[in-house]
Amino acid sequence: MSYLSAPDEASWLEAAERGADWWIAHVPKDRVAFWDFDDPAIPDTERDTAATAVASSGSLKLAKAAKGEAARAKYRAVAEATITALVTHYLTPTSRRQARSGHPHRKLLQQAPRRTAARRGEQVRIHRRRLLSARMPAGAGGGA
């Protein structure tokens, strides 16, 4: 959050708060974002734990930078709930032994459908094509 380096730039803090407030309003109740907020397959689509971790980091920074005590408390509470949700429900075991033992996510791992890297790669390619076709004006595809 750039505002912490340049506190004279109040508009940066305002922009960060608007972004965080949008996130809070649109993230699912369990606090872990879907990989695409507009995916028509929601809730039966994948989650984006990396983006969720970044958002929680930003919320923690806002909890220090926000001007009012109520805003600081709100961003801290959101960050703590988000981090708790990530660790409780989405933390991946680091070994097969953890997955077999009493690791809290053992049942989730056993029940989760197998996703191959190829399938995930195809999902990313489809998403990129959708984004590019929606945002690129006709004839702006680049090239020589």
N, C-alpha and C positions, 0 to 999 in steps of 0.2 A: 504494500500500500504506500504509494508515493507520498501521500500527505504527511506521513511520519517523518520524512526527510525534509519536507518543505511546509511547515505548519502555517506559513503565510498564505498558502494556496487553499483557501476555504472551499473553493469550488471542487477541488479534488476530494475532499472529505464528503461533500454533498453527493458527488457522483458515486463514491464508494457506498454510501448509505443507500442511495437509490438502487444500486445493483444488488446489495444485500437484501433489501426489502423485497425486491422482485423475486429473488431466490426463495426467500422465506414464504412468500405467497404462492409460489408455484411448485415447490418441492413436495413430494408425497408425504403423507402423514408419518411414515416411518423414517423420514429425514434423509433417505438415500435416493438420489436422483436417478431417473431412467436415463438411458444413454441418449435419448432424444426426447425432449419435452413434448414434441408434437407427434410422436410415433403413434399411428392409429392402432397398434397392437397393445398399447398400455391397457391393463397392467401385465399382460403376458409378454413382456419384452425384457431385455437385459438392463442391468443397472450400471451406472457409471460411478464406481467407488472412487476413482482418481479425482474426478471433478468434485465429488462430494467432499473429499479430503481437502482439496484446495479451497473450497467454499468455507469449510470450517476454520481453516487457517486465517482466511480473510476476516471471518467473523470474530475470531480472537483478537486480531489486530484492531478491528473496529471497537471492540470492547475496551480497549485502552485509549483510543483516539476520539471517540464520540464525545460531544460536548455535554450532554445531559446525563445524569446518573441513571435515569430510566432507560435511555438508549444503550448505555454501556451494559446495564444488567440484561437487557433484551438480547444483545448480540452475544454476550457471554453464555446465557442460557441456551441459545440456539446452537452455539458451537459445542457446548458440552453435550447436549442431546444428540447432535449429529455424530460426534466422535464416539459416544457410547453406542449408538446404533451401528456404526461401522465395525467397531471392535466386537460387539456382541453377536452380530448377525452375518458379517461379511469377511471376517478375518480368516485368511487361508492358513491351514496348518503348514508348518515348514518341513514336515517329514511324514512318511507313510505311517510311522509308529504313532505319531500324534493323531493321524486320521483314524487309525484302528483303535486307539486307546480311549480314554475318557475325555478327549478334546471336545469342547463345547459344540463344535461344528461337525462332529462325526456324522450325525444323522443327516444333516443338510448335504454333506458330501455324498453320502450313500444314496440319497433320494434325488439329487440333482441330475438332470439329463446330461449325458456326455456331450460336450461341445468340442468339436475338433477345431484345430487352428485353421484348417481350410474353410470350414463353415463360417467362422468368425471373420476371416479375411474376406470372404464373399459378401458378408453383411456390410463390412466397411466399404468395399468397392461400390456396392449398390447405394449406400448412403452418400458417398462422394459424388457419384453420378447424379443423384437427385439434387444435391446442393448445387453442383455446377450447372445443371440444366435450368434450375430455377433462378440462378443469379446472373448467368452470363447472357448479355444481350446477343441477338443474332449476329453472326459474323465476327464476334469478338473472341473466338477460340484461340487466337494466337497463331503460332506457326510462322512459316516463312512467307 
